[in-house]
Amino acid sequence: FCNDTGYKGRMAIMEILKMDADIDELVSRRGSGREMRKLAEEKGFRSLAEDGVRRVLSGETSLDEISRVVDLTDRIG
């Protein structure tokens, strides 16, 4: 149908935060969103936008397709 010009199937882009003692403690003490983001990034957390851009750079999808489903404004930096 598409003459091999499109993508077949679907792929997930995702955010996964692996809980550990440090993150659990921050959640328990109701840390701020800024604190949570900083700690998560220190532990290797990747946002939806970052995962999407990683997949664009690897050739798995296009920037147009990622920007259709993820707000890339002020997300990567």
PEJOKA-V546367 format. One record per backbone hydrogen bond with DSSP energy under -1.0 kcal/mol. CO is the residue of the C=O (numbers start at 1). NH is the residue of the N-H. If there is no record, write none. Layout:
{{CO/NH} {CO/NH}}
This chain:
{{2/5} {20/24} {21/25} {22/26} {23/27} {24/28} {25/29} {26/31} {27/30} {32/36} {33/37} {34/38} {35/39} {36/40} {37/41} {38/42} {39/43} {40/45} {41/44} {47/51} {48/52} {49/53} {50/54} {51/55} {52/56} {53/57} {54/58} {55/60} {56/59} {62/66} {63/67} {64/68} {66/69} {66/70} {72/75}}
